[in-house]
Amino acid sequence: MKRLRAGIQIIIKVTITLASGKKQVISVTVQKTTVRTTKITGLKSSVTVARNKKLTLKPVIGPITSQEKVTYSSSNKKIATVSSSGVITGKKKGTAYITVKSGKIRKKVKVVV
């Protein structure tokens, strides 16, 4: 087996054998560089949350193999807060914007409390 080194792309062939005896060979490619986020989808442009209630954002990061973390921030923490896992909590009536970021890609969600 080849030794893995930074900057080297490796293709590994894996054989899967089922209990029935059926075999399948698949190729797994180890990326040679960090996979960067190119898009964020699955978010509404605007959401409404009641005071003291919670709502969870579930962004879909593309490509699925992206290695960049997702972060969240609120434009006004007095109106709405957001946790590191995307849970929005309504604090008081008003409008705030939650920014979802992965790498250099950002999406904003309007939050009305």
RAHU-V179861 format. One record per helix or strand. SS is the DSSP state (2 for helix, 1 for strand). FROM is the first residue (numbers start at 1). TO is the last residue. If there is no record, write none. Layout:
BEGIN
((SS,FROM,TO) (SS,FROM,TO))
END
This chain:
BEGIN
((1,10,17) (1,23,30) (1,39,41) (1,46,48) (1,51,51) (1,54,56) (1,60,62) (1,70,74) (1,80,82) (1,87,90) (1,95,102) (1,105,112))
END
